[in-house]
Amino acid sequence: MAMRSIIISRAHPLLSNARSARRFLSDQGGGRVLEDEERARENLYVKKMEKEKLEKQKQKLEEKEKTDKDKSDKKP
């Protein structure tokens, strides 16, 4: 079986148009490079969303504790 290769060129948004990232795929790899990259991006996104969710929960808890403390201080 003849080995065929494909070069995929994508311009990275943070880089200038003159510089671009290139990925090499072959028939034998089955596109595994892209699968791994997509999985890594998805994992980063999930971690980011979980972190934001936990930060929001922490803020709500702090606000609730503050309002509970203010209410208890006001009672004689």
PyMOL Python script that loads the backbone (N, CA, C, O; Angstrom):
from pymol import cmd

cmd.read_pdbstr("""\
ATOM      1  N   MET A   1       0.844  -1.182   0.000  1.00  0.00           N
ATOM      2  CA  MET A   1       0.000   0.000   0.000  1.00  0.00           C
ATOM      3  C   MET A   1       0.886   1.241   0.000  1.00  0.00           C
ATOM      4  O   MET A   1       1.807   1.363   0.808  1.00  0.00           O
ATOM      5  N   ALA A   2       0.601   2.130  -0.890  1.00  0.00           N
ATOM      6  CA  ALA A   2       1.385   3.352  -0.977  1.00  0.00           C
ATOM      7  C   ALA A   2       0.979   4.297   0.143  1.00  0.00           C
ATOM      8  O   ALA A   2      -0.202   4.461   0.449  1.00  0.00           O
ATOM      9  N   MET A   3       1.974   4.902   0.737  1.00  0.00           N
ATOM     10  CA  MET A   3       1.703   5.825   1.842  1.00  0.00           C
ATOM     11  C   MET A   3       1.413   7.209   1.275  1.00  0.00           C
ATOM     12  O   MET A   3       2.232   7.803   0.573  1.00  0.00           O
ATOM     13  N   ARG A   4       0.240   7.695   1.597  1.00  0.00           N
ATOM     14  CA  ARG A   4      -0.142   9.023   1.152  1.00  0.00           C
ATOM     15  C   ARG A   4      -0.137   9.952   2.357  1.00  0.00           C
ATOM     16  O   ARG A   4      -0.502   9.557   3.464  1.00  0.00           O
ATOM     17  N   SER A   5       0.274  11.169   2.130  1.00  0.00           N
ATOM     18  CA  SER A   5       0.295  12.150   3.211  1.00  0.00           C
ATOM     19  C   SER A   5      -0.487  13.380   2.798  1.00  0.00           C
ATOM     20  O   SER A   5      -0.552  13.740   1.623  1.00  0.00           O
ATOM     21  N   ILE A   6      -1.070  14.005   3.787  1.00  0.00           N
ATOM     22  CA  ILE A   6      -1.825  15.230   3.565  1.00  0.00           C
ATOM     23  C   ILE A   6      -1.259  16.292   4.503  1.00  0.00           C
ATOM     24  O   ILE A   6      -1.001  16.024   5.676  1.00  0.00           O
ATOM     25  N   ILE A   7      -1.073  17.475   3.982  1.00  0.00           N
ATOM     26  CA  ILE A   7      -0.637  18.581   4.826  1.00  0.00           C
ATOM     27  C   ILE A   7      -1.822  19.509   5.013  1.00  0.00           C
ATOM     28  O   ILE A   7      -2.402  20.001   4.045  1.00  0.00           O
ATOM     29  N   ILE A   8      -2.168  19.738   6.248  1.00  0.00           N
ATOM     30  CA  ILE A   8      -3.267  20.645   6.566  1.00  0.00           C
ATOM     31  C   ILE A   8      -2.667  21.897   7.165  1.00  0.00           C
ATOM     32  O   ILE A   8      -1.920  21.838   8.142  1.00  0.00           O
ATOM     33  N   SER A   9      -2.993  23.004   6.586  1.00  0.00           N
ATOM     34  CA  SER A   9      -2.463  24.270   7.073  1.00  0.00           C
ATOM     35  C   SER A   9      -3.603  25.107   7.618  1.00  0.00           C
ATOM     36  O   SER A   9      -4.598  25.336   6.930  1.00  0.00           O
ATOM     37  N   ARG A  10      -3.459  25.561   8.843  1.00  0.00           N
ATOM     38  CA  ARG A  10      -4.463  26.418   9.462  1.00  0.00           C
ATOM     39  C   ARG A  10      -3.781  27.645  10.017  1.00  0.00           C
ATOM     40  O   ARG A  10      -2.739  27.553  10.665  1.00  0.00           O
ATOM     41  N   ALA A  11      -4.361  28.767   9.765  1.00  0.00           N
ATOM     42  CA  ALA A  11      -3.821  29.997  10.326  1.00  0.00           C
ATOM     43  C   ALA A  11      -4.292  30.107  11.770  1.00  0.00           C
ATOM     44  O   ALA A  11      -5.487  30.021  12.052  1.00  0.00           O
ATOM     45  N   HIS A  12      -3.370  30.293  12.654  1.00  0.00           N
ATOM     46  CA  HIS A  12      -3.705  30.449  14.071  1.00  0.00           C
ATOM     47  C   HIS A  12      -4.141  31.898  14.285  1.00  0.00           C
ATOM     48  O   HIS A  12      -3.491  32.813  13.778  1.00  0.00           O
ATOM     49  N   PRO A  13      -5.227  32.124  15.024  1.00  0.00           N
ATOM     50  CA  PRO A  13      -5.739  33.480  15.183  1.00  0.00           C
ATOM     51  C   PRO A  13      -4.764  34.431  15.866  1.00  0.00           C
ATOM     52  O   PRO A  13      -4.821  35.639  15.636  1.00  0.00           O
ATOM     53  N   LEU A  14      -3.869  33.905  16.703  1.00  0.00           N
ATOM     54  CA  LEU A  14      -2.934  34.783  17.389  1.00  0.00           C
ATOM     55  C   LEU A  14      -1.662  35.033  16.591  1.00  0.00           C
ATOM     56  O   LEU A  14      -0.873  35.916  16.926  1.00  0.00           O
ATOM     57  N   LEU A  15      -1.472  34.264  15.550  1.00  0.00           N
ATOM     58  CA  LEU A  15      -0.285  34.423  14.730  1.00  0.00           C
ATOM     59  C   LEU A  15      -0.629  35.201  13.465  1.00  0.00           C
ATOM     60  O   LEU A  15      -1.789  35.260  13.058  1.00  0.00           O
ATOM     61  N   SER A  16       0.373  35.787  12.857  1.00  0.00           N
ATOM     62  CA  SER A  16       0.127  36.508  11.615  1.00  0.00           C
ATOM     63  C   SER A  16      -0.182  35.519  10.501  1.00  0.00           C
ATOM     64  O   SER A  16       0.051  34.320  10.652  1.00  0.00           O
ATOM     65  N   ASN A  17      -0.701  36.011   9.392  1.00  0.00           N
ATOM     66  CA  ASN A  17      -1.050  35.141   8.270  1.00  0.00           C
ATOM     67  C   ASN A  17       0.168  34.475   7.656  1.00  0.00           C
ATOM     68  O   ASN A  17       0.057  33.404   7.060  1.00  0.00           O
ATOM     69  N   ALA A  18       1.326  35.096   7.795  1.00  0.00           N
ATOM     70  CA  ALA A  18       2.537  34.525   7.218  1.00  0.00           C
ATOM     71  C   ALA A  18       2.945  33.250   7.952  1.00  0.00           C
ATOM     72  O   ALA A  18       3.519  32.341   7.352  1.00  0.00           O
ATOM     73  N   ARG A  19       2.651  33.186   9.237  1.00  0.00           N
ATOM     74  CA  ARG A  19       2.989  32.008  10.024  1.00  0.00           C
ATOM     75  C   ARG A  19       1.728  31.176  10.223  1.00  0.00           C
ATOM     76  O   ARG A  19       0.667  31.716  10.539  1.00  0.00           O
ATOM     77  N   SER A  20       1.837  29.902  10.045  1.00  0.00           N
ATOM     78  CA  SER A  20       0.668  29.042  10.240  1.00  0.00           C
ATOM     79  C   SER A  20       1.092  27.698  10.808  1.00  0.00           C
ATOM     80  O   SER A  20       2.229  27.260  10.630  1.00  0.00           O
ATOM     81  N   ALA A  21       0.178  27.070  11.479  1.00  0.00           N
ATOM     82  CA  ALA A  21       0.436  25.745  12.040  1.00  0.00           C
ATOM     83  C   ALA A  21       0.125  24.697  10.978  1.00  0.00           C
ATOM     84  O   ALA A  21      -0.849  24.828  10.237  1.00  0.00           O
ATOM     85  N   ARG A  22       0.940  23.672  10.905  1.00  0.00           N
ATOM     86  CA  ARG A  22       0.718  22.624   9.917  1.00  0.00           C
ATOM     87  C   ARG A  22       0.647  21.279  10.597  1.00  0.00           C
ATOM     88  O   ARG A  22       1.383  21.009  11.546  1.00  0.00           O
ATOM     89  N   ARG A  23      -0.235  20.446  10.112  1.00  0.00           N
ATOM     90  CA  ARG A  23      -0.408  19.105  10.647  1.00  0.00           C
ATOM     91  C   ARG A  23      -0.234  18.110   9.515  1.00  0.00           C
ATOM     92  O   ARG A  23      -0.709  18.338   8.402  1.00  0.00           O
ATOM     93  N   PHE A  24       0.436  17.022   9.793  1.00  0.00           N
ATOM     94  CA  PHE A  24       0.653  15.984   8.809  1.00  0.00           C
ATOM     95  C   PHE A  24      -0.196  14.768   9.161  1.00  0.00           C
ATOM     96  O   PHE A  24      -0.139  14.264  10.283  1.00  0.00           O
ATOM     97  N   LEU A  25      -0.970  14.309   8.209  1.00  0.00           N
ATOM     98  CA  LEU A  25      -1.798  13.122   8.391  1.00  0.00           C
ATOM     99  C   LEU A  25      -1.394  12.090   7.350  1.00  0.00           C
ATOM    100  O   LEU A  25      -1.017  12.434   6.230  1.00  0.00           O
ATOM    101  N   SER A  26      -1.475  10.855   7.723  1.00  0.00           N
ATOM    102  CA  SER A  26      -1.207   9.794   6.763  1.00  0.00           C
ATOM    103  C   SER A  26      -2.341   8.787   6.805  1.00  0.00           C
ATOM    104  O   SER A  26      -3.160   8.801   7.724  1.00  0.00           O
ATOM    105  N   ASP A  27      -2.388   7.919   5.814  1.00  0.00           N
ATOM    106  CA  ASP A  27      -3.417   6.875   5.781  1.00  0.00           C
ATOM    107  C   ASP A  27      -3.301   5.957   6.995  1.00  0.00           C
ATOM    108  O   ASP A  27      -4.315   5.494   7.517  1.00  0.00           O
ATOM    109  N   GLN A  28      -2.113   5.697   7.435  1.00  0.00           N
ATOM    110  CA  GLN A  28      -1.899   4.778   8.538  1.00  0.00           C
ATOM    111  C   GLN A  28      -2.368   5.364   9.864  1.00  0.00           C
ATOM    112  O   GLN A  28      -2.820   4.622  10.736  1.00  0.00           O
ATOM    113  N   GLY A  29      -2.270   6.662  10.030  1.00  0.00           N
ATOM    114  CA  GLY A  29      -2.655   7.292  11.287  1.00  0.00           C
ATOM    115  C   GLY A  29      -4.145   7.388  11.469  1.00  0.00           C
ATOM    116  O   GLY A  29      -4.622   7.489  12.599  1.00  0.00           O
ATOM    117  N   GLY A  30      -4.886   7.360  10.401  1.00  0.00           N
ATOM    118  CA  GLY A  30      -6.335   7.432  10.490  1.00  0.00           C
ATOM    119  C   GLY A  30      -6.843   8.744  11.063  1.00  0.00           C
ATOM    120  O   GLY A  30      -7.936   8.783  11.628  1.00  0.00           O
ATOM    121  N   GLY A  31      -6.077   9.813  10.932  1.00  0.00           N
ATOM    122  CA  GLY A  31      -6.524  11.098  11.453  1.00  0.00           C
ATOM    123  C   GLY A  31      -6.405  11.199  12.962  1.00  0.00           C
ATOM    124  O   GLY A  31      -7.046  12.052  13.577  1.00  0.00           O
ATOM    125  N   ARG A  32      -5.613  10.362  13.554  1.00  0.00           N
ATOM    126  CA  ARG A  32      -5.485  10.320  15.007  1.00  0.00           C
ATOM    127  C   ARG A  32      -4.937  11.626  15.570  1.00  0.00           C
ATOM    128  O   ARG A  32      -5.287  12.005  16.688  1.00  0.00           O
ATOM    129  N   VAL A  33      -4.097  12.312  14.831  1.00  0.00           N
ATOM    130  CA  VAL A  33      -3.543  13.577  15.302  1.00  0.00           C
ATOM    131  C   VAL A  33      -4.670  14.566  15.570  1.00  0.00           C
ATOM    132  O   VAL A  33      -4.691  15.228  16.608  1.00  0.00           O
ATOM    133  N   LEU A  34      -5.598  14.662  14.637  1.00  0.00           N
ATOM    134  CA  LEU A  34      -6.712  15.580  14.828  1.00  0.00           C
ATOM    135  C   LEU A  34      -7.617  15.117  15.969  1.00  0.00           C
ATOM    136  O   LEU A  34      -8.108  15.944  16.737  1.00  0.00           O
ATOM    137  N   GLU A  35      -7.840  13.827  16.089  1.00  0.00           N
ATOM    138  CA  GLU A  35      -8.671  13.323  17.179  1.00  0.00           C
ATOM    139  C   GLU A  35      -8.079  13.702  18.532  1.00  0.00           C
ATOM    140  O   GLU A  35      -8.797  14.139  19.431  1.00  0.00           O
ATOM    141  N   ASP A  36      -6.774  13.533  18.671  1.00  0.00           N
ATOM    142  CA  ASP A  36      -6.109  13.864  19.924  1.00  0.00           C
ATOM    143  C   ASP A  36      -6.183  15.362  20.210  1.00  0.00           C
ATOM    144  O   ASP A  36      -6.406  15.772  21.348  1.00  0.00           O
ATOM    145  N   GLU A  37      -5.996  16.166  19.182  1.00  0.00           N
ATOM    146  CA  GLU A  37      -6.077  17.622  19.361  1.00  0.00           C
ATOM    147  C   GLU A  37      -7.484  18.041  19.751  1.00  0.00           C
ATOM    148  O   GLU A  37      -7.664  18.877  20.636  1.00  0.00           O
ATOM    149  N   GLU A  38      -8.476  17.466  19.097  1.00  0.00           N
ATOM    150  CA  GLU A  38      -9.866  17.800  19.417  1.00  0.00           C
ATOM    151  C   GLU A  38     -10.202  17.383  20.845  1.00  0.00           C
ATOM    152  O   GLU A  38     -10.878  18.118  21.565  1.00  0.00           O
ATOM    153  N   ARG A  39      -9.739  16.224  21.251  1.00  0.00           N
ATOM    154  CA  ARG A  39      -9.987  15.739  22.608  1.00  0.00           C
ATOM    155  C   ARG A  39      -9.312  16.666  23.621  1.00  0.00           C
ATOM    156  O   ARG A  39      -9.893  16.974  24.662  1.00  0.00           O
ATOM    157  N   ALA A  40      -8.100  17.106  23.324  1.00  0.00           N
ATOM    158  CA  ALA A  40      -7.385  18.011  24.222  1.00  0.00           C
ATOM    159  C   ALA A  40      -8.120  19.343  24.340  1.00  0.00           C
ATOM    160  O   ALA A  40      -8.258  19.885  25.437  1.00  0.00           O
ATOM    161  N   ARG A  41      -8.590  19.871  23.210  1.00  0.00           N
ATOM    162  CA  ARG A  41      -9.341  21.133  23.244  1.00  0.00           C
ATOM    163  C   ARG A  41     -10.624  20.979  24.055  1.00  0.00           C
ATOM    164  O   ARG A  41     -10.987  21.858  24.837  1.00  0.00           O
ATOM    165  N   GLU A  42     -11.301  19.859  23.860  1.00  0.00           N
ATOM    166  CA  GLU A  42     -12.545  19.614  24.595  1.00  0.00           C
ATOM    167  C   GLU A  42     -12.272  19.512  26.095  1.00  0.00           C
ATOM    168  O   GLU A  42     -13.026  20.055  26.903  1.00  0.00           O
ATOM    169  N   ASN A  43     -11.198  18.820  26.465  1.00  0.00           N
ATOM    170  CA  ASN A  43     -10.850  18.703  27.879  1.00  0.00           C
ATOM    171  C   ASN A  43     -10.553  20.065  28.490  1.00  0.00           C
ATOM    172  O   ASN A  43     -10.978  20.344  29.611  1.00  0.00           O
ATOM    173  N   LEU A  44      -9.828  20.917  27.768  1.00  0.00           N
ATOM    174  CA  LEU A  44      -9.549  22.266  28.264  1.00  0.00           C
ATOM    175  C   LEU A  44     -10.837  23.058  28.451  1.00  0.00           C
ATOM    176  O   LEU A  44     -11.001  23.764  29.446  1.00  0.00           O
ATOM    177  N   TYR A  45     -11.744  22.939  27.495  1.00  0.00           N
ATOM    178  CA  TYR A  45     -13.021  23.655  27.575  1.00  0.00           C
ATOM    179  C   TYR A  45     -13.825  23.186  28.779  1.00  0.00           C
ATOM    180  O   TYR A  45     -14.382  24.001  29.514  1.00  0.00           O
ATOM    181  N   VAL A  46     -13.887  21.872  28.981  1.00  0.00           N
ATOM    182  CA  VAL A  46     -14.646  21.318  30.106  1.00  0.00           C
ATOM    183  C   VAL A  46     -14.044  21.786  31.427  1.00  0.00           C
ATOM    184  O   VAL A  46     -14.776  22.179  32.336  1.00  0.00           O
ATOM    185  N   LYS A  47     -12.723  21.747  31.539  1.00  0.00           N
ATOM    186  CA  LYS A  47     -12.063  22.195  32.766  1.00  0.00           C
ATOM    187  C   LYS A  47     -12.344  23.672  33.026  1.00  0.00           C
ATOM    188  O   LYS A  47     -12.579  24.075  34.165  1.00  0.00           O
ATOM    189  N   LYS A  48     -12.319  24.475  31.963  1.00  0.00           N
ATOM    190  CA  LYS A  48     -12.587  25.906  32.098  1.00  0.00           C
ATOM    191  C   LYS A  48     -14.020  26.138  32.586  1.00  0.00           C
ATOM    192  O   LYS A  48     -14.249  26.954  33.479  1.00  0.00           O
ATOM    193  N   MET A  49     -14.975  25.425  32.004  1.00  0.00           N
ATOM    194  CA  MET A  49     -16.375  25.576  32.404  1.00  0.00           C
ATOM    195  C   MET A  49     -16.589  25.127  33.847  1.00  0.00           C
ATOM    196  O   MET A  49     -17.312  25.778  34.600  1.00  0.00           O
ATOM    197  N   GLU A  50     -15.958  24.011  34.234  1.00  0.00           N
ATOM    198  CA  GLU A  50     -16.088  23.538  35.611  1.00  0.00           C
ATOM    199  C   GLU A  50     -15.497  24.539  36.598  1.00  0.00           C
ATOM    200  O   GLU A  50     -16.057  24.773  37.668  1.00  0.00           O
ATOM    201  N   LYS A  51     -14.365  25.126  36.231  1.00  0.00           N
ATOM    202  CA  LYS A  51     -13.722  26.125  37.095  1.00  0.00           C
ATOM    203  C   LYS A  51     -14.626  27.342  37.267  1.00  0.00           C
ATOM    204  O   LYS A  51     -14.800  27.836  38.381  1.00  0.00           O
ATOM    205  N   GLU A  52     -15.202  27.825  36.168  1.00  0.00           N
ATOM    206  CA  GLU A  52     -16.100  28.969  36.244  1.00  0.00           C
ATOM    207  C   GLU A  52     -17.334  28.647  37.093  1.00  0.00           C
ATOM    208  O   GLU A  52     -17.792  29.482  37.873  1.00  0.00           O
ATOM    209  N   LYS A  53     -17.861  27.447  36.938  1.00  0.00           N
ATOM    210  CA  LYS A  53     -19.037  27.036  37.710  1.00  0.00           C
ATOM    211  C   LYS A  53     -18.718  27.016  39.203  1.00  0.00           C
ATOM    212  O   LYS A  53     -19.508  27.497  40.015  1.00  0.00           O
ATOM    213  N   LEU A  54     -17.559  26.459  39.565  1.00  0.00           N
ATOM    214  CA  LEU A  54     -17.161  26.413  40.970  1.00  0.00           C
ATOM    215  C   LEU A  54     -16.938  27.818  41.530  1.00  0.00           C
ATOM    216  O   LEU A  54     -17.279  28.085  42.682  1.00  0.00           O
ATOM    217  N   GLU A  55     -16.370  28.711  40.727  1.00  0.00           N
ATOM    218  CA  GLU A  55     -16.161  30.089  41.182  1.00  0.00           C
ATOM    219  C   GLU A  55     -17.494  30.785  41.436  1.00  0.00           C
ATOM    220  O   GLU A  55     -17.636  31.520  42.413  1.00  0.00           O
ATOM    221  N   LYS A  56     -18.470  30.557  40.560  1.00  0.00           N
ATOM    222  CA  LYS A  56     -19.791  31.153  40.752  1.00  0.00           C
ATOM    223  C   LYS A  56     -20.451  30.618  42.017  1.00  0.00           C
ATOM    224  O   LYS A  56     -21.054  31.377  42.777  1.00  0.00           O
ATOM    225  N   GLN A  57     -20.337  29.310  42.241  1.00  0.00           N
ATOM    226  CA  GLN A  57     -20.899  28.713  43.448  1.00  0.00           C
ATOM    227  C   GLN A  57     -20.233  29.272  44.697  1.00  0.00           C
ATOM    228  O   GLN A  57     -20.894  29.518  45.705  1.00  0.00           O
ATOM    229  N   LYS A  58     -18.936  29.468  44.626  1.00  0.00           N
ATOM    230  CA  LYS A  58     -18.194  30.022  45.761  1.00  0.00           C
ATOM    231  C   LYS A  58     -18.657  31.446  46.046  1.00  0.00           C
ATOM    232  O   LYS A  58     -18.851  31.813  47.205  1.00  0.00           O
ATOM    233  N   GLN A  59     -18.836  32.254  44.996  1.00  0.00           N
ATOM    234  CA  GLN A  59     -19.317  33.627  45.176  1.00  0.00           C
ATOM    235  C   GLN A  59     -20.704  33.642  45.802  1.00  0.00           C
ATOM    236  O   GLN A  59     -20.962  34.426  46.715  1.00  0.00           O
ATOM    237  N   LYS A  60     -21.591  32.793  45.327  1.00  0.00           N
ATOM    238  CA  LYS A  60     -22.945  32.733  45.876  1.00  0.00           C
ATOM    239  C   LYS A  60     -22.912  32.340  47.347  1.00  0.00           C
ATOM    240  O   LYS A  60     -23.640  32.906  48.163  1.00  0.00           O
ATOM    241  N   LEU A  61     -22.072  31.374  47.682  1.00  0.00           N
ATOM    242  CA  LEU A  61     -21.960  30.939  49.074  1.00  0.00           C
ATOM    243  C   LEU A  61     -21.432  32.074  49.950  1.00  0.00           C
ATOM    244  O   LEU A  61     -21.939  32.298  51.049  1.00  0.00           O
ATOM    245  N   GLU A  62     -20.416  32.790  49.466  1.00  0.00           N
ATOM    246  CA  GLU A  62     -19.864  33.913  50.225  1.00  0.00           C
ATOM    247  C   GLU A  62     -20.912  35.003  50.416  1.00  0.00           C
ATOM    248  O   GLU A  62     -21.025  35.574  51.500  1.00  0.00           O
ATOM    249  N   GLU A  63     -21.679  35.293  49.368  1.00  0.00           N
ATOM    250  CA  GLU A  63     -22.728  36.308  49.471  1.00  0.00           C
ATOM    251  C   GLU A  63     -23.806  35.869  50.469  1.00  0.00           C
ATOM    252  O   GLU A  63     -24.292  36.675  51.262  1.00  0.00           O
ATOM    253  N   LYS A  64     -24.168  34.598  50.421  1.00  0.00           N
ATOM    254  CA  LYS A  64     -25.185  34.088  51.337  1.00  0.00           C
ATOM    255  C   LYS A  64     -24.693  34.174  52.780  1.00  0.00           C
ATOM    256  O   LYS A  64     -25.439  34.594  53.665  1.00  0.00           O
ATOM    257  N   GLU A  65     -23.452  33.783  53.020  1.00  0.00           N
ATOM    258  CA  GLU A  65     -22.888  33.864  54.365  1.00  0.00           C
ATOM    259  C   GLU A  65     -22.845  35.305  54.854  1.00  0.00           C
ATOM    260  O   GLU A  65     -23.105  35.582  56.025  1.00  0.00           O
ATOM    261  N   LYS A  66     -22.517  36.214  53.954  1.00  0.00           N
ATOM    262  CA  LYS A  66     -22.445  37.628  54.321  1.00  0.00           C
ATOM    263  C   LYS A  66     -23.835  38.148  54.696  1.00  0.00           C
ATOM    264  O   LYS A  66     -23.994  38.841  55.700  1.00  0.00           O
ATOM    265  N   THR A  67     -24.833  37.811  53.889  1.00  0.00           N
ATOM    266  CA  THR A  67     -26.186  38.291  54.193  1.00  0.00           C
ATOM    267  C   THR A  67     -26.719  37.643  55.463  1.00  0.00           C
ATOM    268  O   THR A  67     -27.416  38.297  56.238  1.00  0.00           O
ATOM    269  N   ASP A  68     -26.403  36.367  55.693  1.00  0.00           N
ATOM    270  CA  ASP A  68     -26.816  35.701  56.943  1.00  0.00           C
ATOM    271  C   ASP A  68     -26.157  36.363  58.150  1.00  0.00           C
ATOM    272  O   ASP A  68     -26.783  36.540  59.195  1.00  0.00           O
ATOM    273  N   LYS A  69     -24.890  36.722  57.990  1.00  0.00           N
ATOM    274  CA  LYS A  69     -24.157  37.370  59.085  1.00  0.00           C
ATOM    275  C   LYS A  69     -24.755  38.748  59.362  1.00  0.00           C
ATOM    276  O   LYS A  69     -24.922  39.135  60.519  1.00  0.00           O
ATOM    277  N   ASP A  70     -25.076  39.488  58.298  1.00  0.00           N
ATOM    278  CA  ASP A  70     -25.681  40.818  58.470  1.00  0.00           C
ATOM    279  C   ASP A  70     -27.037  40.704  59.154  1.00  0.00           C
ATOM    280  O   ASP A  70     -27.369  41.525  60.010  1.00  0.00           O
ATOM    281  N   LYS A  71     -27.814  39.708  58.791  1.00  0.00           N
ATOM    282  CA  LYS A  71     -29.126  39.512  59.410  1.00  0.00           C
ATOM    283  C   LYS A  71     -28.984  39.168  60.888  1.00  0.00           C
ATOM    284  O   LYS A  71     -29.743  39.664  61.720  1.00  0.00           O
ATOM    285  N   SER A  72     -28.007  38.314  61.215  1.00  0.00           N
ATOM    286  CA  SER A  72     -27.834  37.927  62.613  1.00  0.00           C
ATOM    287  C   SER A  72     -27.287  39.083  63.450  1.00  0.00           C
ATOM    288  O   SER A  72     -27.568  39.162  64.646  1.00  0.00           O
ATOM    289  N   ASP A  73     -26.513  39.978  62.839  1.00  0.00           N
ATOM    290  CA  ASP A  73     -25.988  41.138  63.565  1.00  0.00           C
ATOM    291  C   ASP A  73     -27.089  42.152  63.855  1.00  0.00           C
ATOM    292  O   ASP A  73     -27.029  42.857  64.862  1.00  0.00           O
ATOM    293  N   LYS A  74     -28.074  42.231  63.000  1.00  0.00           N
ATOM    294  CA  LYS A  74     -29.151  43.212  63.156  1.00  0.00           C
ATOM    295  C   LYS A  74     -30.145  42.789  64.234  1.00  0.00           C
ATOM    296  O   LYS A  74     -30.807  43.645  64.822  1.00  0.00           O
ATOM    297  N   LYS A  75     -30.262  41.522  64.500  1.00  0.00           N
ATOM    298  CA  LYS A  75     -31.235  41.044  65.497  1.00  0.00           C
ATOM    299  C   LYS A  75     -30.718  41.376  66.898  1.00  0.00           C
ATOM    300  O   LYS A  75     -29.536  41.191  67.186  1.00  0.00           O
ATOM    301  N   PRO A  76     -31.615  41.871  67.777  1.00  0.00           N
ATOM    302  CA  PRO A  76     -31.183  42.240  69.142  1.00  0.00           C
ATOM    303  C   PRO A  76     -30.977  41.068  70.047  1.00  0.00           C
ATOM    304  O   PRO A  76     -30.617  41.243  71.211  1.00  0.00           O
TER     305      PRO A  76
END
""", "prot")
cmd.dss("prot")
cmd.show_as("cartoon", "prot")
cmd.util.cbc("prot")
cmd.orient("prot")
